Amino acid sequence: MKIAYILPSLVNTGPIVVVHNIIKYLISKVDLIDVYYFDKTPTILSFDCNVFQISKSDVIDFDKYDIIHSHTLWADVYLFRNRKKIKKAKTITTIHQDTFTCLTIQYNSIFSMILGNFWCYVQRNFDGVIAISDQLKNKYQKQLSGIERIYNGCTISEGAIIQPEIRNKISSLRDQGFRVLGSYASITKGKGLAQVINALPSLPEYIYVIFGEGPYLQTLKDTVIKLDLQDRVLFLPYIKAPYSYLYLIDIYMMPSYSEGFGLAMVEAALAGKSIVCSNLPSFHEIFTDEEVSFFELDNTDSLVHAITNAHLELDKKGELAYLKANAFFTAEIMATNHLHYYQKKAAKSITETSSNG
């Protein structure tokens, strides 16, 4: 089997990490994997396969492949525009988020309706659509028939490089007796990190460590200054393997307003961390109340209670979350499920060709 992935860039964000993990476990099981991407950025992931930068107007040799799998809007649009040039390969796309909800949070409801419906129209022209949760599958199956659910999975590599200056900054706060809350993300409004900052005045024994960059970063910094929390919120830059610092964090925070899956939360579970997350259907789908601590969005009392509970059951919840993630949400399991899906689609293509012949 020969597979091509079409990506917007190679930057270390959720959809790109997913593809990176799939390739890591599939590269030895198929004949060929090639990655094509559009935007060159200074921070990239390194892939174990051929990687080619292309423009959105370039035309690749589509029928060199059995499967072409695109991720995110512009990659989907690229395949849609070239759909008449694709004769043999089966085209696949993945829904990584609740499209309409995320666009509403980021922009507004009118823009969300226009772009969301356009994106769904584009995806209807694909041979296969993967949703990363049952919640997304159930929500979008009327617009995109035949959706298959494949959960995301991840891995945390041992021996990742630790930057001493970052380690020392976190350690110095721990040494002062603080308990450490932590998050890493592309910092947008939808990640909900401001909720944790706003709860800190009610949690004097905690500090909050945030890894990442993004358009909402300055707003968070302004909120910290407004609440006079400069000594209790530590902003750290983007790094390639933020999970390597989880050993310095007591409770991992996932306060998102919308998530298709929650990849970082699963990484924290694989590290045995106690987790606090927002009360989203997609989060309830992968973890139970026994395994993580949920809170109601924009409810500070609920968030404070969840953090307190997560610390009281630090080891127990960490162990239960690890057992669940290791059994169902590893990168190897995800990759195997993708391979089975690809094989099913490729077999269908062979059957159709034989019938036409």
C-alpha positions as CSV (number, residue, x, y, z in Angstrom):
1,M,0.0,0.0,0.0
2,K,1.2,3.5,-0.9
3,I,-0.1,6.5,1.2
4,A,0.2,10.2,0.9
5,Y,-0.6,12.8,3.6
6,I,-1.5,16.4,2.7
7,L,-0.8,18.8,5.6
8,P,-1.0,22.6,6.1
9,S,2.5,22.6,7.7
10,L,4.8,20.5,9.8
11,V,4.3,22.6,13.0
12,N,3.7,20.8,16.3
13,T,-0.1,21.1,16.5
14,G,-2.8,18.4,17.2
15,P,-3.5,17.2,13.6
16,I,0.1,17.2,12.6
17,V,1.1,15.3,15.7
18,V,-1.6,12.7,14.9
19,V,-0.2,12.1,11.4
20,H,3.3,12.0,12.9
21,N,2.3,9.2,15.3
22,I,0.4,7.3,12.6
23,I,3.5,7.3,10.3
24,K,5.8,6.3,13.1
25,Y,3.9,3.0,13.4
26,L,2.8,2.4,9.8
27,I,6.1,3.2,8.0
28,S,7.3,-0.4,8.3
29,K,4.0,-2.0,7.4
30,V,3.3,-0.3,4.0
31,D,5.2,0.1,0.8
32,L,5.4,3.9,0.7
33,I,4.5,7.0,2.8
34,D,5.0,10.5,1.5
35,V,4.1,13.7,3.3
36,Y,3.2,16.9,1.4
37,Y,2.8,20.3,3.1
38,F,2.2,23.9,2.2
39,D,3.6,26.4,4.7
40,K,7.2,26.5,5.8
41,T,7.6,27.4,9.5
42,P,10.6,27.6,11.8
43,T,9.3,25.0,14.2
44,I,8.6,21.7,12.6
45,L,8.2,18.0,13.4
46,S,10.6,15.5,11.8
47,F,8.9,12.7,9.9
48,D,10.3,9.2,9.3
49,C,9.4,9.3,5.6
50,N,9.7,11.4,2.4
51,V,8.6,15.0,2.9
52,F,7.9,17.5,0.2
53,Q,6.9,21.2,0.4
54,I,4.4,22.2,-2.3
55,S,2.3,25.2,-3.2
56,K,-1.5,25.0,-3.2
57,S,-1.4,25.3,-7.0
58,D,1.0,22.4,-7.5
59,V,-0.3,19.1,-8.9
60,I,1.3,15.9,-7.5
61,D,1.1,12.4,-9.0
62,F,-2.1,11.5,-7.2
63,D,-2.5,8.1,-8.6
64,K,0.9,7.0,-7.5
65,Y,-0.9,6.3,-4.2
66,D,-3.7,4.0,-3.0
67,I,-4.7,6.4,-0.2
68,I,-4.4,10.2,0.0
69,H,-5.3,11.5,3.5
70,S,-5.7,15.2,4.1
71,H,-5.9,17.1,7.4
72,T,-7.4,20.5,8.1
73,L,-9.3,22.9,5.8
74,W,-6.7,24.0,3.2
75,A,-5.4,20.4,2.7
76,D,-9.0,19.3,2.2
77,V,-9.6,22.1,-0.3
78,Y,-6.5,21.2,-2.2
79,L,-7.8,17.7,-2.8
80,F,-11.3,19.0,-3.6
81,R,-9.9,21.3,-6.3
82,N,-7.9,18.4,-7.8
83,R,-10.6,15.7,-7.4
84,K,-11.1,15.3,-11.2
85,K,-7.4,14.5,-11.6
86,I,-7.6,11.6,-9.1
87,K,-8.6,8.4,-10.9
88,K,-7.4,5.6,-8.7
89,A,-6.5,6.8,-5.2
90,K,-9.0,6.9,-2.5
91,T,-9.3,10.3,-0.7
92,I,-9.7,10.4,3.1
93,T,-10.2,13.4,5.4
94,T,-10.4,13.6,9.2
95,I,-12.7,15.8,11.4
96,H,-10.4,16.9,14.1
97,Q,-12.8,19.4,15.9
98,D,-16.4,20.4,16.2
99,T,-16.1,22.6,13.2
100,F,-19.1,24.9,13.8
101,T,-18.4,25.3,17.5
102,C,-14.7,26.1,17.1
103,L,-15.4,28.6,14.3
104,T,-18.0,30.3,16.4
105,I,-15.6,30.7,19.4
106,Q,-12.8,31.9,17.2
107,Y,-14.9,34.2,15.0
108,N,-18.7,34.4,15.2
109,S,-21.8,32.4,14.4
110,I,-22.4,33.9,10.9
111,F,-18.8,33.2,9.8
112,S,-19.0,29.7,11.4
113,M,-22.2,28.9,9.4
114,I,-20.7,30.0,6.1
115,L,-17.3,28.4,6.4
116,G,-18.5,25.4,8.3
117,N,-21.1,24.5,5.6
118,F,-18.5,25.1,2.9
119,W,-16.1,22.7,4.6
120,C,-18.7,20.1,5.0
121,Y,-19.5,20.4,1.3
122,V,-15.8,19.9,0.5
123,Q,-15.6,16.8,2.7
124,R,-18.7,15.2,1.2
125,N,-16.7,14.8,-2.0
126,F,-14.1,12.5,-0.3
127,D,-14.2,8.7,-0.4
128,G,-13.9,8.5,3.4
129,V,-14.4,10.7,6.4
130,I,-12.9,9.9,9.9
131,A,-14.2,11.4,13.1
132,I,-12.0,11.3,16.1
133,S,-14.9,10.7,18.6
134,D,-18.4,9.3,18.6
135,Q,-19.6,12.7,19.6
136,L,-18.3,14.2,16.3
137,K,-19.4,11.2,14.3
138,N,-23.0,11.5,15.7
139,K,-23.1,15.3,15.2
140,Y,-21.9,15.3,11.6
141,Q,-23.2,12.0,10.2
142,K,-26.2,13.7,8.6
143,Q,-24.1,16.1,6.6
144,L,-21.3,13.5,6.0
145,S,-22.7,10.1,5.6
146,G,-20.5,7.0,6.2
147,I,-18.3,8.6,8.8
148,E,-16.0,6.1,10.6
149,R,-14.8,6.8,14.1
150,I,-11.2,6.3,14.9
151,Y,-9.9,7.6,18.2
152,N,-6.7,9.6,18.3
153,G,-3.8,8.1,20.1
154,C,-0.4,9.4,21.3
155,T,2.9,8.4,22.7
156,I,5.3,10.0,25.1
157,S,8.9,9.4,24.3
158,E,11.4,8.7,27.0
159,G,14.7,10.6,26.9
160,A,13.3,13.9,25.5
161,I,15.7,16.8,25.9
162,I,15.0,18.8,29.0
163,Q,16.0,22.5,28.9
164,P,17.6,23.3,32.3
165,E,16.4,26.9,32.4
166,I,12.8,25.7,32.0
167,R,13.2,22.9,34.5
168,N,14.7,25.3,37.0
169,K,12.0,27.9,36.6
170,I,9.3,25.4,37.5
171,S,11.4,23.7,40.2
172,S,12.0,27.0,41.9
173,L,8.3,27.5,42.3
174,R,7.8,24.0,43.6
175,D,10.6,24.6,46.1
176,Q,8.6,27.5,47.5
177,G,5.8,25.0,48.4
178,F,3.4,25.6,45.6
179,R,1.4,22.9,44.0
180,V,1.7,23.1,40.2
181,L,-1.1,23.2,37.6
182,G,0.0,22.9,34.0
183,S,-1.2,23.2,30.4
184,Y,0.3,23.2,27.0
185,A,-1.5,24.3,23.9
186,S,-1.8,26.6,20.9
187,I,-3.1,29.5,22.9
188,T,-6.5,30.5,21.6
189,K,-9.6,31.7,23.4
190,G,-11.2,28.3,22.8
191,K,-8.6,26.6,25.0
192,G,-10.2,28.2,28.0
193,L,-6.9,28.8,29.9
194,A,-8.2,32.1,31.3
195,Q,-10.6,30.2,33.5
196,V,-7.7,28.7,35.4
197,I,-6.1,32.1,35.8
198,N,-9.3,33.6,37.1
199,A,-9.6,30.8,39.6
200,L,-6.1,31.3,41.1
201,P,-7.1,33.9,43.6
202,S,-9.2,31.2,45.3
203,L,-6.3,28.8,45.2
204,P,-3.5,30.5,47.0
205,E,-1.4,27.3,47.3
206,Y,-1.2,26.8,43.5
207,I,0.7,28.2,40.6
208,Y,-0.1,27.7,36.9
209,V,2.5,26.9,34.2
210,I,1.5,27.5,30.6
211,F,3.5,26.2,27.6
212,G,2.8,27.6,24.2
213,E,2.2,30.5,21.9
214,G,-0.8,31.9,20.0
215,P,-3.1,34.8,19.3
216,Y,-4.7,34.8,22.8
217,L,-1.4,34.9,24.7
218,Q,-1.3,38.6,25.3
219,T,-4.8,38.6,26.6
220,L,-3.8,36.0,29.2
221,K,-0.8,38.0,30.2
222,D,-3.0,41.1,30.6
223,T,-5.4,39.1,32.8
224,V,-2.5,38.0,35.0
225,I,-1.3,41.6,35.5
226,K,-4.9,42.7,36.2
227,L,-5.2,40.1,38.9
228,D,-1.7,40.7,40.3
229,L,-0.7,37.1,39.7
230,Q,2.7,37.6,38.0
231,D,4.4,35.5,40.7
232,R,2.0,32.6,40.3
233,V,1.6,32.2,36.5
234,L,4.6,31.1,34.5
235,F,4.4,31.6,30.7
236,L,6.9,29.4,28.8
237,P,7.6,29.2,25.1
238,Y,6.6,26.6,22.5
239,I,8.7,23.5,22.7
240,K,8.6,20.3,20.7
241,A,8.0,17.8,23.6
242,P,6.2,19.7,26.4
243,Y,5.1,16.3,27.9
244,S,8.7,15.9,29.0
245,Y,8.0,18.4,31.8
246,L,4.9,16.7,33.1
247,Y,6.9,15.2,35.9
248,L,7.2,18.7,37.4
249,I,3.4,19.2,37.2
250,D,1.0,18.0,39.9
251,I,-2.3,18.4,38.0
252,Y,-2.8,18.8,34.2
253,M,-5.4,21.3,33.2
254,M,-7.6,20.9,30.1
255,P,-10.2,23.7,30.4
256,S,-11.2,23.8,26.7
257,Y,-14.5,25.2,25.4
258,S,-14.5,22.7,22.6
259,E,-12.3,19.8,21.7
260,G,-12.6,16.9,19.2
261,F,-10.6,14.6,21.4
262,G,-8.0,16.1,23.8
263,L,-4.7,14.8,22.8
264,A,-2.6,16.6,25.4
265,M,-4.9,15.3,28.1
266,V,-4.2,11.7,26.9
267,E,-0.4,12.5,27.0
268,A,-0.9,13.6,30.6
269,A,-2.7,10.4,31.3
270,L,0.1,8.3,29.8
271,A,2.4,10.2,32.2
272,G,0.2,9.2,35.1
273,K,-1.0,12.7,35.9
274,S,-4.1,13.7,37.8
275,I,-6.2,15.6,35.3
276,V,-8.9,18.4,35.5
277,C,-10.9,19.0,32.4
278,S,-14.0,20.8,31.3
279,N,-17.3,19.0,31.2
280,L,-17.4,18.3,27.4
281,P,-19.1,15.3,25.8
282,S,-15.9,14.4,24.0
283,F,-14.0,14.3,27.3
284,H,-16.6,12.2,29.0
285,E,-16.4,9.8,26.0
286,I,-12.8,8.9,26.8
287,F,-12.6,9.3,30.6
288,T,-14.9,8.8,33.5
289,D,-15.4,10.7,36.8
290,E,-13.2,8.0,38.4
291,E,-10.3,8.7,36.1
292,V,-10.4,12.5,35.8
293,S,-12.0,15.5,37.6
294,F,-14.6,17.4,35.5
295,F,-15.8,21.0,36.0
296,E,-18.5,23.1,34.6
297,L,-17.4,25.7,32.0
298,D,-17.1,29.3,33.3
299,N,-18.0,28.2,36.8
300,T,-15.1,29.2,39.1
301,D,-16.5,27.3,42.1
302,S,-16.8,24.2,40.1
303,L,-13.3,24.5,38.8
304,V,-11.8,25.1,42.3
305,H,-13.7,22.1,43.6
306,A,-12.4,19.9,40.7
307,I,-8.8,21.0,41.3
308,T,-9.1,20.3,45.0
309,N,-10.6,16.9,44.3
310,A,-7.9,16.1,41.7
311,H,-5.2,16.8,44.3
312,L,-6.9,14.8,47.0
313,E,-6.9,11.8,44.7
314,L,-3.7,12.6,42.9
315,D,-2.2,9.1,42.7
316,K,-5.4,7.2,42.3
317,K,-6.8,9.3,39.5
318,G,-3.4,9.4,37.8
319,E,-3.1,5.6,37.8
320,L,-6.7,5.0,36.6
321,A,-6.2,7.6,33.8
322,Y,-3.0,5.9,32.8
323,L,-4.6,2.5,32.6
324,K,-7.4,3.8,30.4
325,A,-5.1,5.7,28.0
326,N,-2.7,2.8,27.7
327,A,-5.4,0.4,26.9
328,F,-7.3,2.4,24.3
329,F,-5.5,5.6,23.2
330,T,-1.9,4.8,22.3
331,A,-0.4,5.9,19.0
332,E,0.1,2.2,18.0
333,I,-3.6,1.4,18.5
334,M,-4.6,4.5,16.5
335,A,-2.2,3.7,13.6
336,T,-3.4,0.1,13.4
337,N,-7.0,1.3,13.2
338,H,-6.1,3.7,10.4
339,L,-4.3,0.9,8.5
340,H,-7.4,-1.3,8.7
341,Y,-9.5,1.5,7.4
342,Y,-7.1,2.3,4.5
343,Q,-7.1,-1.4,3.6
344,K,-10.9,-1.5,3.5
345,K,-11.0,1.5,1.3
346,A,-8.3,0.3,-1.0
347,A,-10.0,-3.1,-1.3
348,K,-13.2,-1.4,-2.3
349,S,-11.3,0.5,-5.0
350,I,-10.0,-2.8,-6.4
351,T,-13.5,-4.3,-6.4
352,E,-14.9,-1.3,-8.2
353,T,-12.2,-1.4,-10.8
354,S,-12.8,-5.1,-11.4
355,S,-16.5,-4.5,-11.8
356,N,-16.0,-1.7,-14.3
357,G,-13.6,-3.9,-16.2
